[in-house]
Amino acid sequence: MWTGVSPWIEATVSATGSQTFFGKTADLVQGVDELGHFEKVLNEIMILLVAAGVTICGIVFVYLLTIGVDFWEVRPVTNFEISSTRPSTHRK
């Protein structure tokens, strides 16, 4: 135990580092290597949404191929529609 004296305050240090309440808590938290339940649920939801998005894109792509859509004709129209929806940067 150390007793410190300064012109403003007197203090007694009884424990430091991992011997304190916060130090013991930090040691316990650092010892855990696995994901918590909430993180596992979020990962499962993320994987499900990504898989659903890829599946839907694949289904739409195959459907468009079966009805005979020429992607090289559609692509410039799509780019024009996207660029025409952006706000104009010039001022009048």
N, CA, C and O of each residue as an XYZ file, in Angstrom:
368
protein
N       0.846     -1.170      0.000
C       0.000      0.000      0.000
C       0.889      1.229      0.000
O       1.899      1.301      0.700
N       0.477      2.192     -0.811
C       1.261      3.417     -0.952
C       0.392      4.600     -0.581
O      -0.764      4.679     -0.996
N       0.925      5.494      0.174
C       0.194      6.701      0.549
C       0.890      7.875     -0.104
O       2.082      8.106      0.096
N       0.113      8.621     -0.899
C       0.684      9.770     -1.586
C       0.139     11.051     -1.004
O      -1.028     11.122     -0.616
N       0.978     12.057     -0.943
C       0.571     13.347     -0.419
C       0.906     14.398     -1.464
O       2.016     14.437     -1.994
N      -0.060     15.238     -1.748
C       0.175     16.358     -2.653
C      -0.424     17.597     -2.005
O      -1.134     17.490     -1.005
N      -0.151     18.759     -2.556
C      -0.720     19.970     -1.952
C      -2.240     20.021     -2.034
O      -2.865     20.780     -1.292
N      -2.847     19.237     -2.911
C      -4.292     19.334     -3.115
C      -5.078     18.211     -2.458
O      -6.190     18.442     -1.984
N      -4.522     16.988     -2.418
C      -5.310     15.841     -1.956
C      -4.400     14.783     -1.351
O      -3.214     14.706     -1.672
N      -4.969     13.976     -0.479
C      -4.271     12.815      0.055
C      -4.935     11.581     -0.511
O      -6.162     11.515     -0.584
N      -4.137     10.591     -0.918
C      -4.701      9.377     -1.491
C      -3.929      8.165     -1.021
O      -2.727      8.233     -0.760
N      -4.642      7.051     -0.915
C      -4.024      5.783     -0.575
C      -4.339      4.799     -1.695
O      -5.507      4.549     -1.993
N      -3.318      4.249     -2.307
C      -3.486      3.272     -3.387
C      -3.396      1.892     -2.780
O      -2.371      1.522     -2.208
N      -4.480      1.121     -2.906
C      -4.486     -0.212     -2.306
C      -4.315     -1.312     -3.339
O      -3.891     -2.413     -2.989
N      -4.633     -1.048     -4.613
C      -4.473     -2.066     -5.657
C      -4.356     -1.372     -7.012
O      -4.913     -0.295     -7.226
N      -3.633     -2.002     -7.907
C      -3.502     -1.465     -9.259
C      -3.655     -2.609    -10.261
O      -3.520     -3.782     -9.911
N      -3.937     -2.247    -11.503
C      -3.978     -3.220    -12.593
C      -5.047     -4.278    -12.425
O      -6.213     -3.969    -12.176
N      -4.641     -5.527    -12.564
C      -5.613     -6.627    -12.543
C      -6.078     -6.983    -11.139
O      -6.884     -7.898    -10.968
N      -5.590     -6.284    -10.152
C      -6.029     -6.547     -8.785
C      -7.255     -5.722     -8.416
O      -7.827     -5.926     -7.345
N      -7.677     -4.787     -9.284
C      -8.854     -3.969     -9.005
C     -10.086     -4.609     -9.624
O      -9.976     -5.570    -10.385
N     -11.254     -4.079     -9.300
C     -12.513     -4.588     -9.851
C     -12.512     -4.472    -11.368
O     -12.857     -5.427    -12.064
N     -12.128     -3.309    -11.886
C     -12.134     -3.099    -13.328
C     -11.056     -3.940    -14.021
O     -11.262     -4.421    -15.135
N      -9.929     -4.112    -13.370
C      -8.878     -4.952    -13.938
C      -9.304     -6.402    -14.038
O      -9.018     -7.059    -15.039
N      -9.988     -6.921    -13.013
C     -10.489     -8.298    -13.055
C     -11.540     -8.456    -14.145
O     -11.566     -9.464    -14.852
N     -12.412     -7.448    -14.279
C     -13.431     -7.492    -15.331
C     -12.782     -7.484    -16.709
O     -13.205     -8.231    -17.592
N     -11.777     -6.665    -16.905
C     -11.070     -6.612    -18.190
C     -10.399     -7.944    -18.497
O     -10.409     -8.387    -19.645
N      -9.820     -8.584    -17.495
C      -9.200     -9.899    -17.703
C     -10.233    -10.940    -18.119
O      -9.961    -11.778    -18.978
N     -11.421    -10.889    -17.509
C     -12.475    -11.838    -17.875
C     -12.949    -11.614    -19.311
O     -13.168    -12.576    -20.047
N     -13.108    -10.361    -19.711
C     -13.582    -10.055    -21.060
C     -12.541    -10.454    -22.103
O     -12.902    -10.952    -23.169
N     -11.276    -10.247    -21.819
C     -10.227    -10.599    -22.764
C     -10.093    -12.099    -22.944
O      -9.608    -12.559    -23.978
N     -10.509    -12.854    -21.967
C     -10.390    -14.305    -22.043
C     -11.428    -14.959    -22.931
O     -11.313    -16.150    -23.222
N     -12.447    -14.220    -23.375
C     -13.518    -14.785    -24.196
C     -13.156    -14.613    -25.663
O     -12.945    -13.492    -26.127
N     -13.082    -15.737    -26.406
C     -12.717    -15.691    -27.814
C     -13.897    -15.933    -28.746
O     -13.792    -15.654    -29.941
N     -15.003    -16.436    -28.246
C     -16.129    -16.758    -29.117
C     -17.093    -15.582    -29.226
O     -17.086    -14.675    -28.393
N     -17.924    -15.613    -30.271
C     -18.914    -14.564    -30.487
C     -20.068    -14.703    -29.503
O     -20.409    -15.807    -29.079
N     -20.651    -13.587    -29.154
C     -21.826    -13.614    -28.301
C     -23.061    -14.012    -29.089
O     -23.014    -14.123    -30.314
N     -24.158    -14.224    -28.392
C     -25.411    -14.660    -29.031
C     -25.914    -13.620    -30.023
O     -26.343    -13.971    -31.123
N     -25.867    -12.350    -29.649
C     -26.357    -11.282    -30.524
C     -25.563    -11.232    -31.827
O     -26.141    -11.081    -32.903
N     -24.228    -11.361    -31.728
C     -23.388    -11.350    -32.925
C     -23.664    -12.559    -33.811
O     -23.643    -12.445    -35.037
N     -23.923    -13.717    -33.203
C     -24.247    -14.911    -33.984
C     -25.557    -14.713    -34.739
O     -25.657    -15.080    -35.910
N     -26.562    -14.137    -34.082
C     -27.849    -13.890    -34.736
C     -27.680    -12.895    -35.879
O     -28.237    -13.099    -36.958
N     -26.920    -11.820    -35.663
C     -26.686    -10.840    -36.729
C     -25.955    -11.464    -37.916
O     -26.277    -11.159    -39.064
N     -24.988    -12.322    -37.659
C     -24.279    -13.006    -38.745
C     -25.217    -13.915    -39.536
O     -25.139    -13.961    -40.763
N     -26.099    -14.634    -38.850
C     -27.050    -15.501    -39.543
C     -28.008    -14.686    -40.408
O     -28.312    -15.079    -41.535
N     -28.483    -13.554    -39.888
C     -29.372    -12.693    -40.662
C     -28.645    -12.136    -41.879
O     -29.217    -12.088    -42.968
N     -27.399    -11.716    -41.714
C     -26.626    -11.184    -42.825
C     -26.432    -12.236    -43.918
O     -26.605    -11.941    -45.100
N     -26.078    -13.449    -43.531
C     -25.879    -14.518    -44.506
C     -27.181    -14.831    -45.229
O     -27.181    -15.053    -46.440
N     -28.286    -14.851    -44.499
C     -29.590    -15.105    -45.105
C     -29.950    -14.022    -46.114
O     -30.420    -14.340    -47.207
N     -29.743    -12.761    -45.778
C     -30.082    -11.665    -46.695
C     -29.189    -11.655    -47.938
O     -29.670    -11.405    -49.043
N     -27.907    -11.924    -47.763
C     -27.004    -11.974    -48.916
C     -27.385    -13.136    -49.825
O     -27.416    -12.984    -51.046
N     -27.672    -14.284    -49.246
C     -28.069    -15.445    -50.049
C     -29.379    -15.174    -50.784
O     -29.518    -15.535    -51.952
N     -30.342    -14.540    -50.109
C     -31.615    -14.219    -50.759
C     -31.407    -13.239    -51.905
O     -32.013    -13.398    -52.964
N     -30.560    -12.228    -51.716
C     -30.289    -11.262    -52.773
C     -29.621    -11.891    -53.982
O     -29.995    -11.602    -55.119
N     -28.638    -12.748    -53.748
C     -27.957    -13.425    -54.856
C     -28.924    -14.350    -55.583
O     -28.907    -14.421    -56.812
N     -29.769    -15.064    -54.833
C     -30.749    -15.966    -55.442
C     -31.740    -15.200    -56.304
O     -32.030    -15.613    -57.427
N     -32.260    -14.096    -55.796
C     -33.223    -13.298    -56.560
C     -32.579    -12.736    -57.817
O     -33.195    -12.756    -58.883
N     -31.359    -12.238    -57.717
C     -30.652    -11.732    -58.907
C     -30.450    -12.837    -59.933
O     -30.615    -12.611    -61.132
N     -30.097    -14.024    -59.472
C     -29.919    -15.150    -60.385
C     -31.210    -15.534    -61.072
O     -31.217    -15.798    -62.274
N     -32.314    -15.570    -60.322
C     -33.620    -15.918    -60.899
C     -34.025    -14.891    -61.944
O     -34.487    -15.256    -63.025
N     -33.858    -13.614    -61.634
C     -34.218    -12.561    -62.596
C     -33.340    -12.652    -63.835
O     -33.839    -12.495    -64.949
N     -32.061    -12.898    -63.670
C     -31.150    -13.015    -64.809
C     -31.544    -14.186    -65.707
O     -31.591    -14.037    -66.928
N     -31.830    -15.350    -65.114
C     -32.239    -16.514    -65.902
C     -33.574    -16.248    -66.591
O     -33.752    -16.614    -67.752
N     -34.503    -15.621    -65.897
C     -35.801    -15.294    -66.505
C     -35.625    -14.372    -67.709
O     -36.232    -14.595    -68.756
N     -34.803    -13.345    -67.562
C     -34.580    -12.429    -68.673
C     -33.887    -13.125    -69.843
O     -34.151    -12.798    -71.000
N     -33.010    -14.077    -69.555
C     -32.385    -14.842    -70.631
C     -33.409    -15.710    -71.358
O     -33.350    -15.846    -72.580
N     -34.351    -16.298    -70.613
C     -35.335    -17.185    -71.242
C     -36.332    -16.428    -72.100
O     -36.833    -16.984    -73.077
N     -36.641    -15.165    -71.766
C     -37.591    -14.419    -72.608
C     -36.881    -13.681    -73.732
O     -37.527    -13.012    -74.540
N     -35.560    -13.795    -73.793
C     -34.814    -13.262    -74.922
C     -34.423    -11.807    -74.831
O     -34.339    -11.132    -75.857
N     -34.181    -11.302    -73.644
C     -33.753     -9.912    -73.489
C     -32.285     -9.801    -73.870
O     -31.451    -10.571    -73.393
N     -31.974     -8.839    -74.732
C     -30.590     -8.592    -75.126
C     -29.998     -7.570    -74.156
O     -30.366     -6.395    -74.177
N     -29.068     -8.036    -73.298
C     -28.543     -7.173    -72.250
C     -27.725     -6.017    -72.794
O     -27.639     -4.973    -72.147
N     -27.120     -6.171    -73.967
C     -26.317     -5.097    -74.532
C     -27.195     -3.952    -75.017
O     -26.732     -2.815    -75.105
N     -28.456     -4.236    -75.334
C     -29.372     -3.156    -75.705
C     -29.938     -2.465    -74.472
O     -30.155     -1.253    -74.485
N     -30.176     -3.211    -73.427
C     -30.816     -2.673    -72.220
C     -29.846     -1.834    -71.403
O     -30.257     -0.844    -70.799
N     -28.580     -2.201    -71.369
C     -27.607     -1.547    -70.503
C     -27.476     -0.046    -70.737
O     -27.487      0.691    -69.751
N     -27.353      0.471    -71.968
C     -27.234      1.928    -72.135
C     -28.486      2.683    -71.682
O     -28.379      3.800    -71.173
N     -29.664      2.091    -71.859
C     -30.894      2.744    -71.406
C     -30.891      2.848    -69.888
O     -31.275      3.876    -69.329
N     -30.464      1.796    -69.232
C     -30.406      1.805    -67.768
C     -29.415      2.856    -67.290
O     -29.707      3.597    -66.351
N     -28.251      2.933    -67.918
C     -27.268      3.938    -67.518
C     -27.817      5.348    -67.727
O     -27.572      6.231    -66.905
N     -28.551      5.569    -68.809
C     -29.140      6.887    -69.047
C     -30.174      7.220    -67.975
O     -30.213      8.343    -67.473
N     -31.011      6.244    -67.624
C     -32.038      6.495    -66.609
C     -31.406      6.811    -65.260
O     -31.881      7.686    -64.535
N     -30.350      6.110    -64.930
C     -29.684      6.367    -63.652
C     -29.041      7.745    -63.663
O     -29.154      8.487    -62.687
N     -28.364      8.099    -64.758
C     -27.683      9.387    -64.790
C     -28.666     10.548    -64.894
O     -28.357     11.652    -64.446
N     -29.842     10.324    -65.476
C     -30.802     11.421    -65.597
C     -31.560     11.663    -64.296
O     -32.213     12.697    -64.158
N     -31.493     10.747    -63.349
C     -32.179     10.946    -62.072
C     -31.312     11.696    -61.072
O     -31.810     12.142    -60.039
N     -30.029     11.842    -61.360
C     -29.151     12.585    -60.446
C     -29.415     14.081    -60.570
O     -29.689     14.572    -61.665
N     -29.336     14.799    -59.473
C     -29.552     16.246    -59.552
C     -28.452     16.923    -60.353
O     -27.303     16.480    -60.359
N     -28.810     17.966    -61.004
C     -27.862     18.703    -61.828
C     -26.901     19.471    -60.936
O     -27.282     19.990    -59.887
N     -25.635     19.535    -61.376
C     -24.621     20.234    -60.572
C     -24.392     21.661    -61.044
O     -23.751     22.447    -60.345
N     -24.906     22.008    -62.221
C     -24.691     23.383    -62.702
C     -25.820     24.300    -62.246
O     -26.946     23.862    -62.012
N     -25.494     25.568    -62.128
C     -26.491     26.556    -61.688
C     -26.860     27.437    -62.853
O     -26.061     27.670    -63.760
N     -28.084     27.921    -62.816
C     -28.558     28.807    -63.896
C     -28.212     30.231    -63.602
O     -28.529     31.120    -64.393
